[in-house]
Amino acid sequence: AIGFSEDTHVRPVAPVRNEPVYIGQDGGESHTWCSVVLQRIGPHINVLAALLTDPSGARQHIKQTLIPWLGEHCPWVLDTPRMIHMHYDQACDTEDPGDLDSNPLRTMMALLPAKYVPGPVSWPGRLNPIYSLFNDGDGQGGSRLRIDPSCRGLIVALRGGWYLSMNADGRIRKDTPHKPNHPHEDYGDAFCYAIAGVAPMAPPRDPKRIRPPSRV
């Protein structure tokens, strides 16, 4: 996680009521499931939770870990599915020819109504948004990214547990994270999906803005 600094990016944050949440969901065919939950509040990207269960599956993680956390900390989103933006590992949309009910994506959609968007597949599409965000200021002398200290597993991953593939001599072999590397890779992937989904470099949308009529 080149550019991450615990001193700079770790700050206590709390959920802001009646604001949407963005969730990066890693899982798919893996037995390790991880959700990174954040909000975009003004200039800031506030990471509220990094929830990991291992071993687990889509049903167990969503039902026993993610939904209870949302119910305790962001209960308003459970009543308004449009306020949940789920950006998921595309491996979640996987069919098991032996069991038509085992598709993880369909399981998630049935348990947690939300807006579901597939996360990026390419590594530049995953990593570039977080590299940019690590170095982006909030215009107030701080960083736009704020990660709550409770997200300990994610913080450990970002400060070195999640790292690029290396040769035996310690040189970078390629600009992609080393795998397998549980649980750091799970935190890292979920974080990538969440950050790409919230589009931190795009200007905030103004719901009051009226689109001008198209010309005939």
C-alpha positions as CSV (number, residue, x, y, z in Angstrom):
1,A,0.0,0.0,0.0
2,I,2.5,2.6,-1.3
3,G,1.7,6.0,0.3
4,F,-0.2,4.7,3.3
5,S,0.8,6.3,6.7
6,E,-0.8,5.2,9.9
7,D,0.0,8.6,11.4
8,T,-1.7,10.4,8.5
9,H,-4.6,8.2,7.6
10,V,-5.8,6.6,10.9
11,R,-8.3,8.9,12.7
12,P,-11.4,8.1,14.8
13,V,-14.5,8.4,12.6
14,A,-18.2,7.7,13.3
15,P,-21.1,6.9,11.0
16,V,-23.0,9.9,9.8
17,R,-26.8,9.3,10.0
18,N,-28.9,9.3,6.9
19,E,-25.9,9.2,4.6
20,P,-25.3,6.2,2.3
21,V,-22.6,3.6,2.9
22,Y,-20.3,2.0,0.3
23,I,-19.2,-1.5,0.9
24,G,-16.3,-3.3,-0.8
25,Q,-17.0,-7.0,-0.7
26,D,-14.3,-9.6,-1.3
27,G,-15.2,-13.3,-1.3
28,G,-16.4,-15.3,-4.3
29,E,-15.0,-18.8,-4.3
30,S,-12.8,-18.0,-1.3
31,H,-13.6,-19.3,2.2
32,T,-12.5,-15.9,3.6
33,W,-15.0,-13.1,3.3
34,C,-14.3,-9.5,4.0
35,S,-16.4,-6.3,3.9
36,V,-14.9,-2.8,4.1
37,V,-17.6,-0.2,4.9
38,L,-17.1,3.5,4.3
39,Q,-18.9,6.8,3.8
40,R,-18.1,9.8,1.7
41,I,-18.7,12.9,3.9
42,G,-17.7,16.2,2.4
43,P,-14.1,16.0,1.3
44,H,-13.5,12.9,3.4
45,I,-13.6,9.2,2.8
46,N,-14.3,7.7,6.2
47,V,-13.6,4.0,6.6
48,L,-15.9,2.8,9.3
49,A,-15.4,-1.0,9.5
50,A,-13.3,-3.8,8.1
51,L,-15.2,-7.0,8.8
52,L,-13.6,-10.4,8.1
53,T,-14.8,-13.9,8.7
54,D,-12.8,-17.0,8.0
55,P,-13.8,-19.7,7.3
56,S,-17.1,-18.5,5.9
57,G,-19.4,-18.2,2.9
58,A,-21.6,-15.6,1.4
59,R,-24.7,-16.5,3.5
60,Q,-22.8,-16.8,6.8
61,H,-20.8,-13.6,6.4
62,I,-23.6,-11.4,5.2
63,K,-26.2,-12.7,7.7
64,Q,-24.0,-13.1,10.8
65,T,-21.4,-10.4,10.4
66,L,-22.3,-7.6,7.9
67,I,-26.0,-7.2,8.6
68,P,-25.6,-7.1,12.4
69,W,-22.9,-4.5,12.1
70,L,-25.1,-2.3,9.8
71,G,-28.0,-2.8,12.2
72,E,-26.0,-1.6,15.1
73,H,-24.1,1.3,13.5
74,C,-26.0,2.3,10.4
75,P,-29.6,1.0,10.9
76,W,-31.1,3.6,8.5
77,V,-29.6,1.9,5.5
78,L,-31.3,-1.4,6.2
79,D,-34.7,0.4,5.7
80,T,-33.5,2.1,2.5
81,P,-31.7,-0.2,0.2
82,R,-30.7,2.6,-2.2
83,M,-28.4,3.9,0.5
84,I,-26.3,0.8,0.3
85,H,-23.8,0.7,-2.6
86,M,-22.3,-2.8,-2.7
87,H,-19.1,-3.1,-4.9
88,Y,-18.3,-6.8,-5.1
89,D,-15.6,-9.2,-6.3
90,Q,-16.8,-10.4,-9.6
91,A,-15.9,-13.9,-8.5
92,C,-19.0,-13.7,-6.4
93,D,-21.1,-14.2,-9.5
94,T,-20.1,-17.9,-9.7
95,E,-22.3,-20.8,-10.6
96,D,-22.0,-24.2,-9.0
97,P,-23.4,-26.8,-11.5
98,G,-24.2,-29.1,-8.6
99,D,-26.2,-26.5,-6.6
100,L,-28.2,-23.8,-8.4
101,D,-28.7,-22.0,-5.0
102,S,-25.0,-21.6,-4.3
103,N,-24.3,-18.5,-6.4
104,P,-22.8,-16.1,-3.8
105,L,-24.0,-13.0,-5.6
106,R,-27.6,-14.1,-5.6
107,T,-27.3,-15.1,-2.0
108,M,-26.0,-11.6,-1.1
109,M,-28.8,-9.9,-3.1
110,A,-31.5,-11.9,-1.4
111,L,-30.1,-11.3,2.1
112,L,-29.1,-7.6,1.7
113,P,-31.1,-5.5,-0.8
114,A,-28.8,-2.8,-2.2
115,K,-27.4,-1.4,-5.4
116,Y,-24.9,-4.0,-6.6
117,V,-22.0,-3.0,-8.9
118,P,-19.2,-5.3,-9.9
119,G,-15.7,-4.2,-8.8
120,P,-12.8,-3.6,-11.2
121,V,-11.0,-6.7,-12.4
122,S,-7.7,-5.1,-13.6
123,W,-5.1,-4.3,-11.0
124,P,-4.6,-0.7,-12.2
125,G,-8.3,-0.3,-11.8
126,R,-8.1,-1.5,-8.2
127,L,-4.8,0.1,-7.1
128,N,-4.7,3.5,-8.9
129,P,-7.7,4.9,-6.9
130,I,-6.1,4.1,-3.6
131,Y,-2.7,5.3,-4.6
132,S,-4.3,8.7,-5.6
133,L,-6.3,8.8,-2.4
134,F,-3.3,8.2,-0.1
135,N,-1.7,11.4,-1.4
136,D,-4.8,13.6,-1.6
137,G,-5.3,16.3,1.0
138,D,-8.7,17.5,2.2
139,G,-7.8,21.2,1.8
140,Q,-7.8,21.6,5.6
141,G,-4.2,20.4,6.3
142,G,-5.2,16.7,6.6
143,S,-5.8,13.7,4.4
144,R,-9.1,12.9,2.6
145,L,-8.8,9.3,3.7
146,R,-9.6,8.6,7.4
147,I,-9.6,5.0,8.7
148,D,-11.1,4.3,12.1
149,P,-8.6,2.6,14.5
150,S,-11.1,-0.2,15.0
151,C,-10.2,-1.4,11.5
152,R,-7.1,-3.1,12.8
153,G,-6.9,-5.9,10.3
154,L,-7.1,-3.4,7.4
155,I,-4.5,-1.1,9.0
156,V,-2.1,-4.0,9.5
157,A,-2.6,-5.0,5.8
158,L,-2.0,-1.5,4.5
159,R,1.1,-0.9,6.6
160,G,2.9,-3.9,5.1
161,G,1.0,-7.1,5.5
162,W,-0.4,-6.6,2.0
163,Y,2.6,-6.3,-0.4
164,L,3.7,-6.5,-4.0
165,S,5.0,-9.8,-5.4
166,M,8.7,-10.0,-4.7
167,N,11.6,-12.1,-6.0
168,A,13.8,-14.1,-3.6
169,D,16.3,-11.2,-3.6
170,G,13.7,-8.7,-2.4
171,R,13.1,-6.9,-5.7
172,I,9.6,-6.3,-6.9
173,R,8.6,-9.0,-9.4
174,K,5.4,-7.4,-10.7
175,D,3.1,-4.5,-9.7
176,T,0.4,-6.8,-8.2
177,P,-0.1,-8.0,-4.7
178,H,1.5,-11.3,-3.6
179,K,-1.0,-14.2,-3.3
180,P,-1.9,-16.3,-1.4
181,N,-1.5,-14.0,1.6
182,H,-4.5,-14.4,3.9
183,P,-6.0,-12.4,5.5
184,H,-4.1,-9.3,4.2
185,E,-5.1,-9.9,0.6
186,D,-8.7,-10.1,1.6
187,Y,-8.6,-6.8,3.5
188,G,-6.7,-5.2,0.5
189,D,-9.1,-6.5,-2.1
190,A,-12.2,-5.4,-0.2
191,F,-10.6,-2.0,0.4
192,C,-9.9,-1.6,-3.4
193,Y,-13.5,-2.4,-4.3
194,A,-14.8,0.1,-1.8
195,I,-12.5,2.9,-2.8
196,A,-13.1,2.4,-6.5
197,G,-16.8,2.3,-5.9
198,V,-16.9,5.6,-4.0
199,A,-14.9,7.2,-6.8
200,P,-12.9,9.5,-4.5
201,M,-11.4,11.6,-7.3
202,A,-14.8,12.5,-8.8
203,P,-16.6,15.6,-7.4
204,P,-19.4,15.0,-5.0
205,R,-22.8,14.8,-6.7
206,D,-25.2,17.6,-5.8
207,P,-28.7,16.1,-5.6
208,K,-30.2,19.6,-6.0
209,R,-28.6,20.1,-9.4
210,I,-31.1,20.0,-12.2
211,R,-30.0,18.6,-15.5
212,P,-30.5,21.1,-18.3
213,P,-33.0,20.1,-21.0
214,S,-31.5,18.5,-24.1
215,R,-31.6,20.3,-27.3
216,V,-33.9,19.0,-30.1
